[in-house]
Amino acid sequence: MTSIQDLSISIDTVWMLLAAMLVFFMQPGFALCEAGFTRSKNTANILFKNFVDFMLGSVLFWFVGFGFMFGSNGQGFIGMPNFGDLSFYHNANGLPTEGFLIFETVFCATSATIVSGAMAERTKFSMYCVYSFFISLLIYPVEGHWTWGGGWLCNADPSSFMMRTFGVTFHDFAGSAVVHSVGGVLALIGAIVLGPRLGKYRKDGKSNAIPGHNLMAAALGVFILWFGWFGFNPGSQLAASGEVNRVAISHVFLTTNLSAVAGGLATMFVTWLKYGKPSFSLTLNGILAGLVGITAGCDQVSPAGALLVGVICGTVLPFSIEFIDQKLHIDDPVGASSVHGVCGILGTLLTGLFSVSSGLFYGHGFAFLGAQVLGILTIDCWAGVCGWLLFVGIKKTVGLRVDKRIEEEGLDIYEHGESCYN
């Protein structure tokens, strides 16, 4: 009996680490996508920032962030810092703590990386390191403590606030809210505080398009992100052994893929109708919108529900990007605030509608939807307030933005002394 149990834990551990590798591989996906959607003179700077996110995030999350997120048994506002000591944590499934730390680290790095795209081409590299530091150290671990750390949003104890109020807990299986909406909200706040790129808006208020330099890099980045998402979502099951887990990860694979293709197709047809031609760059973002949207409820929605989630997110995406750019005059070069922020929020709320076990559309009433609304509001309010204080604080003290000449000639040479293309 013991040998069978050991074999099950071994299989689950290998699956968790394989999923962590896939999520880590999303970092080059983000790097290529962001670099392709921006100008060649800033490519080295953008690639460098994606490395910094993971390097800083790995050290900070191991040293204190893991404790902030999973310490204190989910009690209180924030867990206790662990200062590199992992002995406080014991996984309920018997998985090794070191492996679970790695799995959670790659999620933390993903949330920080999202911000990079919206603030691209005009942010001081030194200040990027500063705000990436605080996202990995504090902003992400705190709201992660409320949710995946067993905190108040996901505490299933009958006496807990969520159970007394709604009879159910907040649900975010793989991070539409915890990872993507937080990154998207921080990206939006950062872009507002930073201001638009030079030449982005004319005096009459019209928006000038600033095309990216390499759609091939952007397309390859989206393919890599799509591939990595098969670790991001199914890997969140944290187990592959046993019939229940085999069925669960297979179901999540299916819903994840269906939402991605539906998001891409919806954006393609919307832009075709809206602009007269199907937009390839927006369709790439539409695929990501479908992936972001399904991440919260990929374990609870049916395949048909996943298609609908993808269609809704892919349809909303081009209108969201246009509204933020042309109406709000917020310059987001890669559309991160729409893809991750708007669609992360949408996906979290749509889980309250399309969940087979608890959703409104399956006759389970408004309780679960209410829990989803409260959860996304509190998580994103936390991210928004922290982001505003962080970015405004940097701007008012040491400055957030590079000088005009550096922005005009490119960050690669002035910030790093080297160029991606020679």
LUMTORMI-801400 format. One line per 8 residues: number of its first residue (from 0); for each residue x, y, z of N, C-alpha, C, CB. Coordinates in steps of 0.2 Angstrom, whole numbers. Last residue first. Glycine has a CB too. Layout:
REM residues N
NUM	X/Y/Z/X/Y/Z/X/Y/Z/X/Y/Z | ...
//
This chain:
REM residues 422
421	110/224/-175/116/228/-177/117/227/-184/123/225/-173 | 98/223/-163/99/222/-170/105/227/-172/93/224/-174 | 98/226/-149/96/219/-151/98/218/-159/89/218/-150 | 112/235/-143/106/235/-147/105/228/-149/107/239/-153 | 119/243/-128/119/238/-133/112/238/-137/121/231/-130 | 117/251/-117/124/251/-120/124/246/-126/129/251/-116 | 106/252/-109/110/246/-109/116/246/-112/106/240/-111 | 100/264/-111/99/261/-104/104/255/-103/92/259/-104
413	104/269/-124/105/273/-118/105/269/-111/100/279/-118 | 101/257/-132/108/260/-132/109/264/-125/109/265/-138 | 87/255/-129/93/250/-129/100/252/-128/92/246/-136 | 78/265/-130/81/263/-123/87/258/-124/75/260/-119 | 79/278/-143/78/271/-141/81/269/-134/81/266/-146 | 77/291/-147/82/287/-150/82/279/-148/89/290/-148 | 66/295/-139/66/296/-146/71/291/-149/67/303/-148 | 69/292/-126/63/289/-129/63/289/-136/57/292/-126
405	81/300/-124/81/293/-124/75/289/-127/82/291/-116 | 75/313/-125/80/311/-130/81/303/-130/86/314/-129 | 66/313/-114/64/313/-121/68/311/-126/62/321/-122 | 71/301/-101/71/308/-104/69/307/-111/78/311/-104 | 60/289/-94/66/291/-97/65/298/-100/68/286/-102 | 50/289/-79/50/289/-86/57/292/-88/45/294/-89 | 49/291/-65/48/284/-68/49/284/-75/40/283/-67 | 58/298/-51/56/298/-58/55/291/-61/61/302/-62
397	60/299/-38/66/298/-42/64/298/-50/69/291/-41 | 47/305/-34/53/305/-30/59/304/-35/53/299/-25 | 35/304/-41/36/310/-38/43/310/-34/31/311/-32 | 36/291/-47/36/296/-51/38/303/-47/29/297/-55 | 35/283/-35/42/283/-39/42/289/-44/42/276/-44 | 22/286/-31/28/287/-27/34/287/-31/28/282/-22 | 15/282/-42/15/289/-41/21/290/-36/8/291/-38 | 17/268/-41/19/271/-47/20/279/-46/15/270/-53
389	12/265/-28/19/263/-30/21/267/-36/19/256/-32 | -1/270/-27/4/272/-23/11/271/-25/3/269/-16 | -6/262/-38/-6/269/-38/-1/272/-34/-13/272/-37 | -4/249/-34/-1/251/-40/-1/259/-40/-5/248/-46 | -13/249/-22/-5/248/-21/-2/250/-28/-4/240/-20 | -25/251/-29/-23/256/-24/-15/255/-23/-26/254/-17 | -26/240/-38/-26/247/-40/-23/252/-35/-33/248/-41 | -25/228/-29/-20/230/-34/-20/237/-37/-21/225/-40
381	-37/231/-21/-30/230/-18/-24/232/-23/-29/223/-15 | -46/230/-32/-45/236/-28/-38/236/-24/-51/237/-23 | -44/217/-36/-42/222/-40/-42/229/-37/-47/222/-46 | -49/210/-24/-42/209/-27/-40/214/-31/-43/202/-31 | -62/215/-23/-57/216/-17/-50/215/-20/-59/211/-12 | -68/211/-35/-68/218/-33/-62/219/-28/-75/220/-30 | -67/198/-35/-64/201/-40/-63/209/-38/-67/201/-47 | -75/194/-24/-68/192/-24/-64/197/-29/-68/185/-26
373	-88/199/-27/-84/202/-21/-77/200/-22/-87/199/-15 | -91/191/-38/-91/199/-39/-87/202/-33/-98/202/-39 | -91/178/-33/-86/180/-38/-85/188/-39/-88/177/-45 | -101/179/-24/-95/178/-22/-89/180/-27/-94/170/-20 | -112/181/-34/-110/186/-29/-103/185/-26/-115/186/-23 | -111/169/-40/-110/175/-44/-108/181/-39/-115/177/-49 | -116/161/-29/-109/160/-32/-107/166/-36/-109/154/-36 | -129/166/-28/-124/166/-22/-117/166/-25/-126/160/-18
365	-140/166/-37/-135/171/-38/-129/171/-32/-138/178/-37 | -144/149/-43/-145/155/-40/-139/160/-41/-146/154/-33 | -142/138/-51/-139/138/-44/-140/144/-40/-132/135/-44 | -145/135/-64/-150/135/-59/-148/135/-52/-154/129/-60 | -135/138/-73/-137/131/-72/-142/130/-66/-131/127/-70 | -133/151/-73/-136/148/-79/-138/141/-78/-132/149/-85 | -126/152/-61/-132/155/-61/-136/152/-67/-132/163/-62 | -115/138/-55/-117/144/-59/-124/146/-60/-114/143/-66
357	-111/127/-49/-113/132/-45/-116/138/-49/-107/134/-41 | -107/117/-58/-109/115/-52/-112/120/-47/-103/112/-48 | -104/123/-70/-109/118/-70/-112/116/-63/-107/112/-74 | -102/140/-72/-100/134/-68/-106/129/-68/-98/137/-61 | -107/152/-79/-106/146/-83/-104/140/-79/-102/147/-88 | -107/162/-69/-113/161/-74/-113/154/-77/-113/166/-79 | -95/163/-63/-101/163/-59/-108/162/-63/-102/170/-55 | -87/164/-74/-87/158/-70/-93/157/-66/-81/157/-66
349	-89/177/-77/-92/172/-81/-92/165/-78/-89/172/-88 | -80/183/-68/-87/184/-67/-91/179/-71/-89/191/-69 | -68/179/-73/-70/178/-66/-77/178/-65/-66/182/-61 | -68/184/-86/-68/177/-85/-70/175/-78/-61/174/-86 | -68/198/-83/-74/195/-87/-74/187/-85/-73/196/-94 | -56/200/-77/-62/201/-74/-68/198/-77/-63/209/-73 | -48/196/-88/-47/192/-82/-53/193/-77/-41/195/-78 | -52/205/-98/-54/198/-99/-52/194/-93/-50/195/-105
341	-46/217/-92/-53/217/-93/-55/209/-94/-55/220/-100 | -32/212/-89/-36/216/-85/-44/215/-86/-35/223/-84 | -27/206/-101/-26/203/-94/-31/206/-89/-19/203/-92 | -32/213/-112/-31/206/-112/-31/203/-105/-24/204/-116 | -31/227/-107/-37/224/-110/-37/216/-110/-39/226/-117 | -18/229/-103/-24/230/-98/-30/228/-101/-24/238/-97 | -11/225/-114/-11/221/-108/-16/222/-103/-4/222/-104 | -8/231/-127/-15/229/-125/-16/225/-119/-19/226/-130
333	4/235/-130/3/228/-131/-5/226/-130/7/224/-128 | 5/249/-126/7/247/-133/5/240/-135/14/247/-133 | -6/259/-121/-4/253/-119/-2/249/-125/-10/249/-115 | -11/275/-116/-6/271/-121/-4/265/-118/0/276/-123 | -26/282/-115/-21/278/-111/-17/274/-116/-24/274/-105 | -37/289/-119/-31/291/-121/-25/288/-116/-30/299/-120 | -50/285/-118/-47/287/-112/-40/289/-113/-47/280/-107 | -53/283/-132/-57/287/-128/-54/289/-121/-64/283/-126
325	-42/276/-138/-45/282/-141/-49/286/-137/-49/280/-147 | -38/266/-128/-33/270/-132/-37/276/-135/-31/266/-138 | -50/261/-122/-44/263/-118/-39/267/-122/-40/257/-115 | -57/258/-134/-60/262/-129/-54/265/-125/-65/259/-125 | -49/248/-141/-50/254/-144/-53/260/-139/-56/253/-149 | -49/238/-131/-42/241/-133/-44/248/-136/-39/236/-138 | -63/235/-131/-59/237/-125/-53/241/-127/-58/231/-120 | -65/230/-144/-69/236/-141/-65/239/-135/-76/235/-140
317	-57/219/-144/-56/224/-148/-59/231/-146/-57/223/-155 | -64/211/-133/-57/213/-133/-55/219/-137/-52/208/-135 | -76/206/-134/-76/212/-130/-69/215/-131/-76/210/-123 | -74/194/-141/-78/200/-144/-77/206/-141/-86/198/-144 | -66/187/-133/-64/188/-139/-67/194/-143/-63/183/-144 | -75/185/-122/-69/188/-121/-66/191/-128/-64/184/-118 | -86/178/-129/-87/184/-126/-81/188/-125/-90/182/-119 | -79/166/-134/-82/171/-139/-83/178/-135/-89/168/-141
309	-74/160/-122/-69/163/-127/-73/168/-132/-66/157/-131 | -87/157/-116/-82/162/-113/-77/165/-117/-78/158/-107 | -91/148/-126/-95/154/-125/-90/159/-121/-101/153/-121 | -82/138/-124/-83/141/-131/-86/148/-130/-87/137/-136 | -85/134/-111/-79/137/-113/-79/140/-119/-73/131/-113 | -98/129/-113/-97/135/-109/-90/138/-110/-98/133/-102 | -95/117/-120/-99/123/-123/-98/129/-120/-106/120/-124 | -87/110/-110/-84/112/-116/-88/118/-120/-83/107/-121
301	-92/118/-94/-93/113/-99/-89/115/-105/-100/111/-101 | -82/123/-80/-87/125/-86/-87/119/-90/-85/131/-89 | -73/120/-70/-80/120/-68/-85/121/-74/-82/125/-63 | -60/122/-74/-62/116/-71/-69/115/-70/-58/115/-64 | -60/135/-79/-58/130/-83/-60/123/-81/-51/130/-85 | -62/147/-72/-67/142/-72/-66/136/-76/-74/145/-73 | -50/155/-74/-54/155/-68/-58/149/-67/-58/161/-66 | -47/154/-88/-42/152/-83/-45/151/-76/-36/157/-82
293	-54/160/-98/-56/153/-96/-52/151/-90/-55/148/-101 | -48/172/-100/-55/172/-98/-57/165/-95/-59/173/-103 | -35/169/-105/-36/173/-99/-43/172/-96/-35/180/-100 | -39/163/-118/-35/160/-113/-36/163/-106/-28/159/-115 | -46/174/-124/-49/168/-123/-46/163/-117/-50/164/-129 | -35/183/-125/-41/185/-121/-45/179/-119/-45/190/-125 | -26/176/-133/-24/177/-127/-30/179/-122/-19/182/-126 | -34/177/-145/-32/171/-143/-30/171/-135/-27/167/-147
285	-34/191/-146/-40/188/-145/-39/181/-142/-44/188/-151 | -21/194/-150/-23/196/-143/-30/193/-141/-24/203/-142 | -22/189/-163/-17/186/-158/-19/188/-151/-10/189/-159 | -31/198/-168/-33/191/-167/-28/187/-162/-33/187/-174 | -23/210/-168/-29/209/-163/-31/202/-162/-35/214/-166 | -15/206/-179/-12/208/-172/-17/207/-167/-9/214/-172 | -24/203/-190/-19/198/-187/-17/200/-180/-13/197/-191 | -40/208/-193/-33/210/-190/-30/205/-187/-35/216/-185
277	-49/207/-208/-47/204/-201/-40/206/-199/-47/196/-202 | -57/222/-214/-51/217/-215/-50/214/-208/-45/220/-218 | -67/230/-210/-67/228/-217/-61/223/-218/-65/234/-221 | -68/233/-196/-63/237/-200/-63/235/-208/-56/236/-197 | -79/225/-192/-78/232/-190/-73/237/-194/-75/232/-182 | -78/213/-198/-84/217/-199/-83/224/-197/-89/214/-194 | -65/210/-193/-67/209/-201/-73/213/-202/-68/202/-203 | -66/210/-180/-62/215/-183/-63/215/-191/-54/214/-182
269	-75/199/-178/-77/206/-176/-72/211/-179/-76/207/-168 | -67/189/-183/-73/191/-186/-76/198/-184/-79/185/-185 | -56/189/-174/-55/189/-181/-61/192/-184/-53/182/-183 | -62/187/-161/-59/194/-163/-58/194/-170/-52/194/-159 | -67/174/-163/-72/180/-162/-69/186/-163/-74/180/-154 | -56/167/-165/-60/167/-170/-65/173/-169/-65/161/-171 | -50/168/-152/-46/171/-158/-51/172/-164/-41/166/-160 | -59/163/-143/-57/170/-143/-54/172/-149/-52/170/-137
261	-59/150/-148/-65/154/-149/-64/161/-148/-71/152/-143 | -47/146/-145/-48/146/-152/-55/150/-153/-50/139/-155 | -48/147/-131/-42/150/-134/-44/151/-142/-36/147/-134 | -58/138/-127/-59/145/-126/-54/149/-130/-58/147/-118 | -52/126/-131/-58/128/-134/-59/136/-133/-64/124/-132 | -41/125/-122/-40/125/-129/-46/128/-133/-38/119/-132 | -48/124/-109/-43/129/-111/-42/130/-118/-36/127/-108 | -56/113/-111/-59/119/-110/-54/125/-111/-62/120/-103
253	-45/103/-112/-50/104/-117/-53/111/-117/-56/98/-117 | -38/104/-100/-35/104/-107/-40/106/-112/-31/98/-109 | -48/100/-91/-46/107/-91/-42/109/-98/-41/108/-85 | -50/87/-94/-56/92/-95/-53/99/-96/-61/91/-89 | -38/82/-90/-40/81/-97/-46/86/-99/-42/74/-99 | -38/84/-77/-33/88/-81/-35/88/-88/-26/85/-80 | -49/76/-73/-49/83/-72/-44/87/-76/-48/85/-64 | -46/63/-76/-51/66/-80/-51/74/-79/-58/63/-77
245	-35/62/-68/-34/61/-75/-40/64/-79/-33/53/-77 | -41/63/-55/-36/68/-58/-35/68/-65/-30/68/-54 | -49/52/-55/-52/59/-54/-48/64/-57/-54/60/-47 | -40/41/-56/-45/42/-61/-48/49/-61/-51/37/-61 | -23/44/-52/-30/43/-50/-35/45/-55/-31/46/-43 | -11/58/-54/-13/51/-53/-20/50/-51/-8/48/-47 | -9/71/-55/-11/67/-61/-13/60/-60/-5/68/-66 | -10/87/-48/-11/80/-47/-12/77/-54/-15/77/-41
237	-13/100/-49/-7/98/-44/-7/91/-43/-8/102/-38 | -21/108/-56/-24/103/-52/-19/100/-47/-26/97/-57 | -13/117/-62/-16/119/-56/-20/114/-52/-20/125/-57 | -10/111/-75/-6/110/-69/-8/112/-63/1/114/-71 | -21/116/-83/-21/109/-80/-16/108/-75/-19/104/-86 | -15/130/-83/-22/128/-81/-22/121/-79/-27/129/-87 | -1/130/-86/-4/135/-82/-11/133/-79/-5/141/-86 | 1/121/-96/4/119/-89/0/124/-84/11/120/-89
229	-5/126/-106/-7/119/-105/-4/117/-98/-6/115/-111 | 1/138/-108/-6/138/-104/-8/131/-102/-11/142/-108 | 11/136/-116/13/136/-109/6/136/-105/16/142/-107 | 4/137/-129/7/130/-126/9/130/-119/14/129/-130 | 2/151/-128/-4/146/-129/-1/139/-126/-6/145/-136 | 15/156/-128/10/157/-122/4/152/-122/7/164/-122 | 19/151/-141/22/149/-135/18/150/-128/29/153/-134 | 10/159/-149/10/151/-149/13/148/-143/14/149/-155
221	14/172/-145/7/169/-143/7/162/-144/2/173/-148 | 27/172/-150/26/173/-143/19/170/-141/27/180/-141 | 25/171/-164/28/165/-160/27/166/-153/36/165/-162 | 19/183/-165/15/177/-167/18/171/-163/14/176/-174 | 29/192/-162/23/192/-159/19/186/-159/19/198/-161 | 38/188/-173/40/187/-166/34/187/-161/45/193/-163 | 30/193/-183/32/186/-183/34/184/-176/38/184/-188 | 29/206/-182/23/202/-181/25/195/-180/18/203/-186
213	39/218/-177/40/211/-180/34/207/-177/46/208/-177 | 37/231/-173/42/230/-178/42/223/-181/49/232/-176 | 21/239/-171/26/235/-169/31/233/-175/24/229/-165 | 15/256/-175/16/249/-176/22/245/-173/16/247/-184 | 6/267/-168/13/266/-168/14/258/-169/17/268/-161 | -7/277/-173/-5/270/-173/3/270/-172/-7/266/-178 | -13/291/-164/-8/289/-169/-6/282/-168/-2/293/-170 | -29/297/-160/-23/293/-158/-19/291/-164/-26/286/-155
205	-34/314/-158/-34/308/-161/-28/304/-160/-34/309/-169 | -33/326/-152/-35/321/-148/-35/314/-151/-42/322/-145 | -27/337/-158/-35/336/-159/-37/330/-155/-36/336/-166 | -14/334/-156/-17/339/-152/-25/339/-153/-14/346/-155 | -12/316/-155/-11/323/-159/-15/328/-154/-14/322/-166 | -3/304/-147/-9/307/-147/-8/314/-150/-12/308/-141 | 11/299/-148/5/294/-148/-2/298/-150/4/290/-142 | 22/307/-147/19/306/-154/13/302/-154/24/304/-158
197	29/297/-134/29/303/-138/26/302/-145/36/306/-139 | 17/287/-125/23/288/-128/23/295/-133/24/282/-133 | 7/294/-111/8/290/-117/15/292/-120/3/293/-122 | 10/290/-93/9/294/-98/10/291/-105/12/301/-98 | 12/284/-80/18/285/-84/16/290/-90/20/279/-87 | -1/283/-75/4/287/-71/10/289/-76/7/283/-65 | -6/274/-85/-9/281/-83/-4/285/-80/-15/280/-79 | 2/263/-84/2/267/-90/-1/274/-89/-3/263/-96
189	-1/259/-71/6/261/-73/6/265/-79/10/255/-74 | -14/255/-72/-12/261/-67/-5/263/-69/-12/258/-60 | -13/245/-81/-17/251/-83/-15/257/-78/-24/249/-82 | -5/236/-74/-3/238/-81/-6/245/-82/-4/233/-86 | -13/233/-63/-7/236/-62/-4/239/-68/-1/231/-59 | -23/226/-70/-25/232/-67/-18/236/-65/-28/231/-60 | -16/215/-75/-19/220/-80/-21/226/-76/-25/217/-83 | -11/208/-64/-7/211/-68/-10/216/-73/-4/205/-72
181	-24/205/-59/-20/209/-55/-14/213/-59/-17/205/-49 | -29/197/-69/-33/204/-68/-28/208/-64/-39/203/-64 | -20/186/-68/-20/191/-74/-24/197/-73/-24/187/-79 | -19/181/-54/-13/182/-58/-15/188/-64/-11/176/-62 | -32/181/-49/-26/181/-44/-20/183/-48/-25/175/-41 | -41/180/-60/-41/186/-55/-34/186/-52/-47/185/-50 | -37/169/-67/-40/174/-70/-39/181/-66/-47/173/-73 | -31/157/-60/-28/164/-60/-31/169/-64/-21/164/-61
173	-35/144/-59/-28/145/-61/-26/152/-61/-27/141/-67 | -48/145/-52/-44/139/-52/-37/140/-54/-47/134/-57 | -56/153/-41/-51/155/-47/-46/150/-47/-48/162/-45 | -70/157/-32/-66/152/-36/-62/155/-41/-72/147/-38 | -76/160/-15/-73/163/-21/-69/157/-25/-69/169/-20 | -88/149/-8/-82/153/-8/-80/155/-15/-76/149/-5 | -105/149/-1/-99/147/-6/-93/151/-5/-102/146/-13 | -113/156/6/-114/149/7/-109/146/2/-121/147/5
165	-112/170/8/-114/167/1/-116/160/2/-109/169/-4 | -110/173/22/-113/178/17/-116/174/11/-108/183/15 | -104/162/27/-109/164/31/-113/169/26/-107/168/37 | -93/160/18/-98/154/19/-105/157/23/-95/148/23 | -86/171/20/-89/170/13/-94/164/14/-83/167/9 | -82/171/34/-86/177/31/-90/175/24/-82/183/30 | -84/155/42/-80/160/38/-85/165/35/-76/157/33 | -90/144/48/-91/151/51/-87/156/48/-88/150/58
157	-87/134/39/-94/136/40/-95/143/43/-99/131/43 | -73/135/29/-76/134/36/-83/137/37/-71/137/41 | -67/138/17/-73/135/17/-76/133/24/-72/128/13 | -59/152/11/-60/148/18/-67/145/18/-59/153/24 | -57/161/1/-57/154/0/-58/149/6/-52/152/-5 | -56/174/7/-60/173/1/-61/165/-1/-56/176/-5 | -47/172/18/-54/174/19/-58/173/13/-55/181/21 | -34/160/13/-37/166/16/-44/166/16/-34/172/14
149	-27/150/7/-32/148/12/-35/154/15/-29/143/16 | -19/155/-3/-16/153/3/-21/151/8/-12/159/5 | -27/158/-14/-24/151/-14/-20/150/-8/-19/151/-20 | -33/170/-7/-36/165/-11/-33/159/-11/-36/168/-19 | -26/178/2/-33/178/2/-36/172/-1/-36/185/0 | -13/176/-4/-15/173/3/-22/173/4/-11/178/8 | -14/184/-15/-13/176/-16/-15/173/-9/-6/175/-18 | -14/196/-10/-20/194/-13/-20/186/-14/-22/198/-19
141	0/195/-6/-6/197/-1/-12/194/-4/-6/204/0 | 8/192/-17/8/187/-11/2/189/-7/14/187/-7 | 7/204/-25/4/197/-27/4/193/-21/9/194/-32 | 13/214/-17/6/215/-20/3/208/-22/7/219/-26 | 26/209/-12/20/211/-8/13/210/-11/21/218/-5 | 36/205/-21/37/204/-13/31/205/-9/42/210/-11 | 32/207/-34/34/200/-32/34/199/-24/40/198/-35 | 30/221/-33/24/216/-35/26/209/-33/24/216/-43
133	42/226/-29/37/226/-24/31/222/-27/34/233/-24 | 50/222/-40/52/220/-34/46/220/-29/58/225/-31 | 44/230/-50/44/222/-51/46/219/-44/49/220/-56 | 48/242/-46/41/240/-45/40/233/-46/37/244/-50 | 62/241/-48/59/243/-41/52/241/-41/60/251/-40 | 64/239/-61/67/234/-56/63/235/-49/74/234/-56 | 59/250/-66/56/244/-68/58/239/-63/57/242/-75 | 69/259/-62/63/259/-59/58/253/-61/59/266/-61
125	79/255/-71/80/255/-64/74/255/-60/85/260/-62 | 74/258/-84/75/251/-82/76/250/-74/81/249/-86 | 60/270/-86/67/269/-83/68/261/-81/69/273/-78 | 49/268/-100/51/267/-92/58/266/-91/47/261/-90 | 46/268/-113/47/274/-110/48/274/-102/41/278/-111 | 43/255/-118/46/260/-123/47/267/-119/42/261/-129 | 29/249/-109/35/248/-113/37/254/-117/34/243/-118 | 19/247/-101/23/253/-99/30/253/-103/25/252/-91
117	12/236/-105/9/242/-105/13/248/-104/3/242/-100 | 22/226/-103/20/228/-109/17/234/-110/16/222/-112 | 24/224/-89/30/227/-93/27/229/-100/35/221/-94 | 14/218/-82/14/225/-82/19/228/-87/17/227/-75 | 16/204/-84/11/207/-88/11/215/-88/4/205/-85 | 26/201/-75/28/202/-82/23/205/-86/30/195/-85 | 20/198/-63/24/204/-63/26/206/-71/31/203/-60 | 13/186/-66/9/192/-64/13/199/-65/7/192/-57
109	24/178/-68/19/179/-74/15/186/-72/14/174/-75 | 30/176/-56/33/180/-61/29/182/-67/39/175/-63 | 20/169/-49/21/175/-47/25/180/-52/26/175/-40 | 21/157/-57/14/161/-57/16/168/-55/9/158/-52 | 33/153/-53/32/154/-60/25/158/-61/32/148/-64 | 31/150/-39/36/155/-41/34/157/-48/43/153/-40 | 23/139/-38/20/145/-37/24/151/-39/19/146/-29 | 33/129/-42/26/130/-46/23/137/-45/21/124/-44
101	42/131/-32/44/132/-39/38/133/-43/48/127/-42 | 34/126/-21/37/133/-21/39/135/-29/43/134/-17 | 32/113/-25/27/118/-24/29/125/-25/22/116/-18 | 46/108/-23/42/108/-30/36/113/-30/40/101/-31 | 48/110/-10/52/114/-14/49/114/-21/59/110/-15 | 38/102/-4/37/109/-3/42/113/-8/39/112/4 | 31/88/-12/37/91/-9/36/99/-9/44/89/-12 | 15/83/-8/20/85/-13/25/88/-9/16/89/-18
93	4/79/0/11/75/1/16/77/-4/10/68/1 | -7/86/0/-7/80/-5/0/77/-4/-8/82/-12 | -5/97/8/-10/92/10/-9/86/6/-17/95/10 | 12/102/12/6/101/7/2/96/9/9/100/0 | 17/112/24/17/105/22/10/104/18/16/101/29 | 29/125/29/23/123/25/23/115/23/24/126/18 | 39/127/37/33/129/40/27/126/36/32/137/40 | 51/125/30/49/120/34/42/121/37/54/119/40
85	57/134/22/52/131/19/48/126/24/53/128/13 | 65/149/24/64/143/28/57/140/25/64/144/36 | 66/162/19/70/156/15/69/150/19/77/158/15 | 58/170/27/65/171/26/69/165/24/68/173/33 | 44/170/28/48/164/30/55/164/30/46/158/25 | 32/181/35/38/180/31/41/173/33/42/186/31 | 15/175/37/21/177/41/27/176/36/22/173/47 | 1/182/27/5/177/31/11/180/34/6/171/26
77	-11/194/29/-5/192/26/-2/187/30/-1/198/25 | -23/195/37/-23/199/30/-17/196/26/-21/206/32 | -29/179/44/-27/186/44/-26/189/37/-20/187/47 | -24/163/39/-27/167/44/-25/175/43/-26/165/51 | -17/153/32/-23/157/28/-26/162/33/-28/152/26 | -7/149/40/-13/144/39/-19/148/36/-15/141/45 | 4/157/41/-2/158/45/-8/154/44/-3/165/45 | 9/157/23/10/156/30/4/158/34/15/161/32
69	7/159/10/5/153/12/6/152/20/8/147/9 | 12/172/7/6/169/3/3/163/7/8/168/-4 | 23/175/15/17/180/15/11/176/12/19/186/11 | 30/164/11/28/164/18/22/169/18/33/166/23 | 33/168/-2/30/161/-1/27/161/6/35/156/-2 | 40/180/0/34/180/-3/30/173/-2/34/181/-10 | 53/178/5/48/180/10/41/179/7/49/187/11 | 62/169/-3/64/172/3/58/174/8/69/178/2
61	55/166/-15/58/160/-10/59/163/-3/64/158/-13 | 51/178/-19/46/174/-18/49/168/-13/43/171/-24 | 64/184/-22/60/187/-17/54/182/-15/57/193/-20 | 70/175/-32/73/176/-25/68/179/-20/79/181/-26 | 60/176/-42/62/169/-39/65/170/-32/67/166/-44 | 59/189/-45/53/186/-42/55/179/-39/48/184/-48 | 72/192/-51/70/195/-45/64/191/-41/67/202/-46 | 70/183/-62/76/183/-58/74/186/-51/82/186/-61
53	58/187/-69/59/180/-66/65/180/-61/60/175/-71 | 61/200/-72/55/198/-68/56/191/-65/49/198/-73 | 72/200/-79/73/203/-73/67/200/-68/73/210/-73 | 68/194/-91/72/191/-87/73/193/-80/80/191/-90 | 60/205/-95/57/199/-94/61/194/-91/55/195/-101 | 69/215/-97/64/216/-92/61/209/-90/59/221/-94 | 76/211/-109/80/211/-102/75/211/-96/84/217/-102 | 67/213/-119/69/206/-117/72/206/-110/74/204/-123
45	66/227/-118/60/223/-117/62/216/-115/56/223/-123 | 79/231/-122/76/233/-115/71/228/-113/74/240/-116 | 80/225/-134/84/223/-129/82/225/-122/92/225/-130 | 70/234/-141/69/226/-140/74/224/-135/71/223/-147 | 69/247/-145/68/245/-138/68/238/-136/62/248/-135 | 70/248/-158/75/252/-154/74/250/-147/74/259/-156 | 59/242/-164/65/238/-164/70/241/-159/68/237/-170 | 43/244/-154/48/246/-160/55/243/-158/49/253/-160
37	31/231/-151/34/237/-150/40/238/-155/37/238/-143 | 27/218/-153/22/223/-154/24/230/-153/16/221/-149 | 38/210/-151/36/211/-158/31/216/-159/32/204/-160 | 40/211/-137/45/214/-142/42/215/-149/51/210/-142 | 29/204/-133/29/212/-131/34/215/-136/32/212/-124 | 31/192/-138/25/195/-139/26/202/-138/19/192/-135 | 44/188/-132/43/189/-139/37/193/-141/43/182/-143 | 40/189/-118/45/193/-121/45/194/-128/52/189/-119
29	30/179/-117/28/186/-116/34/191/-119/28/187/-108 | 38/168/-121/32/170/-125/30/177/-123/26/165/-123 | 47/167/-111/49/169/-118/43/171/-122/54/164/-121 | 37/164/-101/42/170/-100/44/172/-107/47/169/-95 | 32/151/-103/28/157/-105/32/164/-105/22/158/-100 | 40/143/-97/41/144/-104/37/149/-107/40/137/-108 | 35/142/-84/41/146/-85/42/147/-92/47/142/-82 | 24/133/-88/23/140/-86/29/145/-86/20/140/-79
21	32/122/-90/28/125/-96/26/132/-94/21/121/-97 | 37/119/-78/42/121/-84/38/124/-89/45/114/-86 | 26/117/-71/30/123/-69/34/124/-75/34/121/-62 | 22/105/-77/18/110/-77/22/117/-76/12/110/-73 | 33/97/-71/32/98/-79/28/104/-80/29/91/-82 | 30/98/-58/36/101/-60/36/102/-68/42/96/-58 | 17/91/-58/18/98/-55/24/101/-58/18/98/-48 | 22/78/-63/17/82/-66/17/89/-64/9/79/-65
13	30/74/-52/33/75/-59/28/79/-63/34/68/-63 | 21/73/-42/26/78/-42/29/79/-48/32/75/-37 | 12/63/-46/10/70/-45/15/75/-45/6/70/-39 | 21/52/-46/18/54/-53/16/62/-52/12/50/-54 | 24/52/-32/30/53/-37/27/56/-44/34/47/-38 | 12/49/-27/15/56/-25/21/57/-30/18/55/-18 | 10/36/-33/6/41/-34/9/48/-33/-1/41/-30 | 21/29/-26/21/30/-34/16/36/-36/19/23/-37
5	17/30/-13/23/33/-15/23/34/-23/29/29/-13 | 6/22/-14/5/29/-12/11/33/-14/4/29/-4 | 12/10/-17/7/13/-22/6/20/-20/0/9/-21 | 19/8/-6/23/9/-12/18/12/-17/25/2/-15 | 10/6/4/14/12/4/17/13/-2/19/11/10 | 4/-6/0/0/0/0/4/6/0/-5/0/6
//
